[in-house]
C-alpha cells in the first residue's frame, strides 16, 4: 500500500508539471533569474588587463541589448561568445577569458531578458539577438571575419544562425544539443518510467512544438557545409547528452572536429572547458587560423 501511494504521488506530480510546463519550452530552457542569482552569490572577477567597450544593439522586436567588446590595437576579426541558459554576461566572459589577447576581438553578449537587456527571455528572440550583434560587427568591421563560440543553449543559436546571416569564419560549440529534440532525448533516458509515458510523452510533444523552427538544429546542420565547426563535449555530460551532440557532428558535411575534454568537472560535466588548457590552446589555434590568415 505504501509503494502504491508513492507511485500515485509521482503520477500526480508529473501531471501537475505537465499542466504547468507543457508547451512552454522557454520556461524549461531559459533561466535569466537564476543567472542573476548566481552572479550575486558568486561575483565573477573581470579581467583587469583588458578593457571593454559597451556595444548597444536592437533586436527584431526593438529591444535594446548590451554587449561587451574587447579590442586591442592590431586585432583582426571578431569572435562572438554567448553562454548557457543560466549564465550571465559576466559569467560568460569569465568562462571564455582564455580567448582574450590573441589577435582577434571578443564580443561577449547575453540574450533578451538577461542582465540589463530589455524584454522577457524568449526562445523566439535568440536568433534575432545574435543576428543584431553580427550585423553590428559586419557594419563596423567590413571585410573582416566573424566567428561564433557558444555553450549549451547558445550552441543551437550558433549552429542555426548561418541560415539567417550567411557564413561564419568558424563556429565552436560546447555542450551542443537540439532544443527541438531534447525532450524526446531526456524521455529515452527515463526508460524506467515507461509506465508513465502516457503522461510524459504528450508533455515532450508539447515542449518540442513550442521550440521555434529556426532552432531546429538537426535541420540546420544539414543546410550548409561551408563553415568549419568544432564540437567540444564531455562524454559524461548529464545535461546535454554526448550521443546527441555526436549525432549532430555526424550529420554535418563540412570541415569539422570533435574534441573531448580531459578535465573532469563533476557532477554534471557540462562546463569542462574552463580548466582544460589543452583544448583552450586548440581552440585558439583554430580561431587564429580562420580569422587572421587573410581578409574575408
Secondary structure, DSSP 4 states (H G I P E B T S, - for coil): -HHHHHHHHHHHHHHHHHHHHTT-HHHHH--HHHHHHHHHHSPPPP-TT--EEEEEEE-TT--EEEEEEE--TT--SEEEEE--TT--HHHHHHHTGGGTTSSSEEEE---TTSTT-SS---GGGHHHHHHHHHHHHHHHSTT--EEEEEETHHHHHHHHHHHHH---SEEEEES---TTTHHHHHHHHTGGGGGGHHHHHHHHHHHHHTS-GGG-HHHHTTS---S-EEEE--TT-SSS-HHHHHHHHHH--SSEEEE---S--TTT-S--GGG-HHHHHHHHHHHHHHHTSS--
